[in-house]
Amino acid sequence: MDREKATTTVKDKKKPGRPAPEALALRRQYTAAFYRNNRGMTALAAVMTLLLAAFNLAISYLLKVLLDISAGGTQAQLAQAAWWCLAAFIVFMAAYAIQRQALPRFLQRAMTQYKEKAFAEITRKSIGSFKGESAGTYISALTNDAASVQANYLARQFSLLIHLANLLGALALMLYYSPVLTGAALALSLVPVMVSLATGKQLEKKEKGVSDRNEAFVRQAKDILSGFSVVKSFKAEKEIISLFNRSNRELERSARERRMAEDLVKMYSTGAAIFAQMGVFLIGAWLAITGSGVTPGVVIIFVQLMNFVIAPIGEVPVILANRRAALALVDKLALAVGRNVRAQGDPVPAVLREGVSLENLSFRYEEGGSVLEDLTLRFEAGKSYALVGASGSGKSTLLNLLMGSDDRYEGAIRFDGKELRGISAESLYDLVSLVQQDVFVFDSTIRENITLFKEFDDERVTEAIRLSGLDGFIARRGEDARCGENGSELSGGERQRVSIARCLLRSTPLLLVDEATAALDSATAFEVTNSILDISGLTRVIVTHRLEEKLLRRYDEIVAMKNGAVQERGTFEELMGKRGYFYALYTLSAA
């Protein structure tokens, strides 16, 4: 079953309060990442935790021994008990020191592998499917949610282990000393524990609420900071501050409600602990008074052992509630990552011998009318094509479909006769590169931005720099010049040339260019487009709104689109001679 189907099944079959089997299967893929190559450190931390629990029980046992010796023992027995106390102390210090090393190392490796697993799965998405989602979902999952998973699931499982070991060991000793009093302790603890577990379900809902609010907060903060120049130029600071404050207050209110839910669980748990402790004291005292086989010494030992029963009563429900809440965050990430993963197709060679053909291609988004209508076109290998037309004519949508952004089109898109839906994403991205108007540049060197941190021969990098027109920049500032956050140290034309150089370095046979020069001045736009047209051996499909005769004459064919359909196609001379739709576009732009 592929991931998208699995996700749909989860939605259809999920029962309230219980994850569906498919959801559990996805969860296991991510929880398994905690322990991959980490089992040795897990076992070491667990063994040391159990030794610490054994030390707690040993102290209770030694306390009973010392009480017996003080009531009528010998100096030799006291000396022997002292040696046992020293040995227990040494074991405790050694176990504590090792556990303090093992646990942080386990957590470090577990969270590293968990986030790496999640990020690797995110990168399996296609360009189009990721574009339709919110980056804030994943940023929140990899930061705030990941911290919650570490604190409330991974770290607390060792707290759960020591509590359960103390509880079982204490119950064993209590049974040895007084089965009757032990039974009373269990009976007194049962009902309050059930109440605590029931209240813990609320914590899971609150934890997910915090996650959702944090996701919205991250998304809005990212949007505000990305659009800072727009905010300032429109003097919208007051309104934006109001939006930020509202989102921030909702997040903190949700966090407060989560804390209150946890405190409620603790309140019930603590009340249960006090109830059980007082009840055991009273029953123990009554048994001692009535001579029912319980001595004051046994009651004193029960005081010590009851701490290891009371602590789990107070803490385990909270731990389990937090654990469920953390696993809900793991489920949320797994399901988000599993959505919209492009179905696997067949590998194809990274060559384009014949070209790309569109056969009766129609496409519409879920909401609204058709964007492309019965489009039939052919882009021959090695030639250059200009897509022109008014805004909304479907030019960018066509390029996105060629990049595999959406499989829900009618008709066919064929690369050398192979239908696009049957081509694997890996092969598709070896066939096609895309230069867009918005170029993302990492805060790194110019060379690393061109190579995208891959290793290439210097000759290939130098040639890509030359063909893209970046050689002048490199001569002035060098390949190690920093580009700044999102290319803040580069001009618009330089950022576009970086994008072109990336595509040239990848050497894909088809280059798509989507309004790459829209934000550039006329001279820079001309230079960038001219650089692209100078490149030989590539099939180039260029969406442009700049209708300059000198450039238009260089295209092998111009395709004029209107309302999702092809109105005209031909060379510049042919279309101008027709004096039709393209002629009107050109004349209007030149006016």
RADAWO-V796459 format. One record per residue. N is the residue number from 1. RES is the residue in one small letter. SS is DSSP state (h for helix, s for strand, l for the rest). Layout:
((N	RES	SS) (N	RES	SS))
//
This chain:
((1	m	l) (2	d	l) (3	r	h) (4	e	h) (5	k	h) (6	a	h) (7	t	h) (8	t	h) (9	t	h) (10	v	h) (11	k	h) (12	d	h) (13	k	h) (14	k	l) (15	k	s) (16	p	l) (17	g	l) (18	r	s) (19	p	l) (20	a	l) (21	p	h) (22	e	h) (23	a	h) (24	l	h) (25	a	h) (26	l	h) (27	r	h) (28	r	h) (29	q	h) (30	y	h) (31	t	h) (32	a	h) (33	a	h) (34	f	h) (35	y	h) (36	r	l) (37	n	l) (38	n	l) (39	r	h) (40	g	h) (41	m	h) (42	t	h) (43	a	h) (44	l	h) (45	a	h) (46	a	h) (47	v	h) (48	m	h) (49	t	h) (50	l	h) (51	l	h) (52	l	h) (53	a	h) (54	a	h) (55	f	h) (56	n	h) (57	l	h) (58	a	h) (59	i	h) (60	s	h) (61	y	h) (62	l	h) (63	l	h) (64	k	h) (65	v	h) (66	l	h) (67	l	h) (68	d	h) (69	i	h) (70	s	h) (71	a	l) (72	g	l) (73	g	l) (74	t	l) (75	q	h) (76	a	h) (77	q	h) (78	l	h) (79	a	h) (80	q	h) (81	a	h) (82	a	h) (83	w	h) (84	w	h) (85	c	h) (86	l	h) (87	a	h) (88	a	h) (89	f	h) (90	i	h) (91	v	h) (92	f	h) (93	m	h) (94	a	h) (95	a	h) (96	y	h) (97	a	h) (98	i	h) (99	q	h) (100	r	h) (101	q	h) (102	a	h) (103	l	h) (104	p	h) (105	r	h) (106	f	h) (107	l	h) (108	q	h) (109	r	h) (110	a	h) (111	m	h) (112	t	h) (113	q	h) (114	y	h) (115	k	h) (116	e	h) (117	k	h) (118	a	h) (119	f	h) (120	a	h) (121	e	h) (122	i	h) (123	t	l) (124	r	l) (125	k	l) (126	s	l) (127	i	h) (128	g	h) (129	s	h) (130	f	h) (131	k	h) (132	g	l) (133	e	l) (134	s	l) (135	a	h) (136	g	h) (137	t	h) (138	y	h) (139	i	h) (140	s	h) (141	a	h) (142	l	h) (143	t	l) (144	n	h) (145	d	h) (146	a	h) (147	a	h) (148	s	h) (149	v	h) (150	q	h) (151	a	h) (152	n	h) (153	y	h) (154	l	h) (155	a	h) (156	r	h) (157	q	h) (158	f	h) (159	s	h) (160	l	h) (161	l	h) (162	i	h) (163	h	h) (164	l	h) (165	a	h) (166	n	h) (167	l	h) (168	l	h) (169	g	h) (170	a	h) (171	l	h) (172	a	h) (173	l	h) (174	m	h) (175	l	h) (176	y	h) (177	y	h) (178	s	l) (179	p	h) (180	v	h) (181	l	h) (182	t	h) (183	g	h) (184	a	h) (185	a	h) (186	l	h) (187	a	h) (188	l	h) (189	s	h) (190	l	h) (191	v	h) (192	p	h) (193	v	h) (194	m	h) (195	v	h) (196	s	h) (197	l	h) (198	a	h) (199	t	h) (200	g	h) (201	k	h) (202	q	h) (203	l	h) (204	e	h) (205	k	h) (206	k	h) (207	e	h) (208	k	h) (209	g	h) (210	v	h) (211	s	h) (212	d	h) (213	r	h) (214	n	h) (215	e	h) (216	a	h) (217	f	h) (218	v	h) (219	r	h) (220	q	h) (221	a	h) (222	k	h) (223	d	h) (224	i	h) (225	l	h) (226	s	h) (227	g	l) (228	f	h) (229	s	h) (230	v	h) (231	v	h) (232	k	h) (233	s	h) (234	f	l) (235	k	l) (236	a	l) (237	e	h) (238	k	h) (239	e	h) (240	i	h) (241	i	h) (242	s	h) (243	l	h) (244	f	h) (245	n	h) (246	r	h) (247	s	h) (248	n	h) (249	r	h) (250	e	h) (251	l	h) (252	e	h) (253	r	h) (254	s	h) (255	a	h) (256	r	h) (257	e	h) (258	r	h) (259	r	h) (260	m	h) (261	a	h) (262	e	h) (263	d	h) (264	l	h) (265	v	h) (266	k	h) (267	m	h) (268	y	h) (269	s	h) (270	t	h) (271	g	h) (272	a	h) (273	a	h) (274	i	h) (275	f	h) (276	a	h) (277	q	h) (278	m	h) (279	g	h) (280	v	h) (281	f	h) (282	l	h) (283	i	h) (284	g	h) (285	a	h) (286	w	h) (287	l	h) (288	a	h) (289	i	h) (290	t	l) (291	g	l) (292	s	l) (293	g	l) (294	v	l) (295	t	l) (296	p	h) (297	g	h) (298	v	h) (299	v	h) (300	i	h) (301	i	h) (302	f	h) (303	v	h) (304	q	h) (305	l	h) (306	m	h) (307	n	h) (308	f	h) (309	v	h) (310	i	h) (311	a	h) (312	p	h) (313	i	h) (314	g	h) (315	e	h) (316	v	h) (317	p	h) (318	v	h) (319	i	h) (320	l	h) (321	a	h) (322	n	h) (323	r	h) (324	r	h) (325	a	h) (326	a	h) (327	l	h) (328	a	h) (329	l	h) (330	v	h) (331	d	h) (332	k	h) (333	l	h) (334	a	h) (335	l	h) (336	a	h) (337	v	h) (338	g	h) (339	r	l) (340	n	l) (341	v	l) (342	r	l) (343	a	l) (344	q	l) (345	g	l) (346	d	s) (347	p	l) (348	v	l) (349	p	l) (350	a	l) (351	v	l) (352	l	l) (353	r	l) (354	e	l) (355	g	s) (356	v	s) (357	s	s) (358	l	s) (359	e	s) (360	n	s) (361	l	s) (362	s	s) (363	f	s) (364	r	s) (365	y	l) (366	e	l) (367	e	l) (368	g	l) (369	g	l) (370	s	s) (371	v	s) (372	l	s) (373	e	s) (374	d	s) (375	l	s) (376	t	s) (377	l	s) (378	r	s) (379	f	s) (380	e	s) (381	a	l) (382	g	l) (383	k	l) (384	s	s) (385	y	s) (386	a	s) (387	l	s) (388	v	s) (389	g	s) (390	a	l) (391	s	l) (392	g	l) (393	s	l) (394	g	l) (395	k	h) (396	s	h) (397	t	h) (398	l	h) (399	l	h) (400	n	h) (401	l	h) (402	l	h) (403	m	l) (404	g	l) (405	s	l) (406	d	l) (407	d	l) (408	r	l) (409	y	l) (410	e	s) (411	g	s) (412	a	s) (413	i	s) (414	r	s) (415	f	s) (416	d	l) (417	g	l) (418	k	s) (419	e	s) (420	l	h) (421	r	h) (422	g	h) (423	i	s) (424	s	l) (425	a	h) (426	e	h) (427	s	h) (428	l	h) (429	y	h) (430	d	h) (431	l	h) (432	v	s) (433	s	s) (434	l	s) (435	v	s) (436	q	s) (437	q	l) (438	d	l) (439	v	l) (440	f	l) (441	v	l) (442	f	l) (443	d	l) (444	s	l) (445	t	s) (446	i	h) (447	r	h) (448	e	h) (449	n	h) (450	i	h) (451	t	h) (452	l	l) (453	f	l) (454	k	l) (455	e	l) (456	f	l) (457	d	l) (458	d	h) (459	e	h) (460	r	h) (461	v	h) (462	t	h) (463	e	h) (464	a	h) (465	i	h) (466	r	h) (467	l	h) (468	s	h) (469	g	l) (470	l	l) (471	d	h) (472	g	h) (473	f	h) (474	i	h) (475	a	h) (476	r	h) (477	r	h) (478	g	l) (479	e	l) (480	d	l) (481	a	l) (482	r	s) (483	c	l) (484	g	l) (485	e	h) (486	n	h) (487	g	h) (488	s	l) (489	e	l) (490	l	l) (491	s	l) (492	g	h) (493	g	h) (494	e	h) (495	r	h) (496	q	h) (497	r	h) (498	v	h) (499	s	h) (500	i	h) (501	a	h) (502	r	h) (503	c	h) (504	l	h) (505	l	h) (506	r	h) (507	s	l) (508	t	l) (509	p	l) (510	l	s) (511	l	s) (512	l	s) (513	v	s) (514	d	s) (515	e	l) (516	a	l) (517	t	l) (518	a	l) (519	a	l) (520	l	l) (521	d	l) (522	s	h) (523	a	h) (524	t	h) (525	a	h) (526	f	h) (527	e	h) (528	v	h) (529	t	h) (530	n	h) (531	s	h) (532	i	h) (533	l	h) (534	d	h) (535	i	l) (536	s	l) (537	g	l) (538	l	l) (539	t	s) (540	r	s) (541	v	s) (542	i	s) (543	v	s) (544	t	l) (545	h	l) (546	r	l) (547	l	l) (548	e	l) (549	e	h) (550	k	h) (551	l	h) (552	l	h) (553	r	l) (554	r	l) (555	y	l) (556	d	l) (557	e	s) (558	i	s) (559	v	s) (560	a	s) (561	m	s) (562	k	s) (563	n	l) (564	g	l) (565	a	s) (566	v	s) (567	q	s) (568	e	s) (569	r	s) (570	g	s) (571	t	l) (572	f	h) (573	e	h) (574	e	h) (575	l	h) (576	m	h) (577	g	h) (578	k	h) (579	r	l) (580	g	l) (581	y	h) (582	f	h) (583	y	h) (584	a	h) (585	l	h) (586	y	h) (587	t	h) (588	l	h) (589	s	h) (590	a	h) (591	a	l))
//
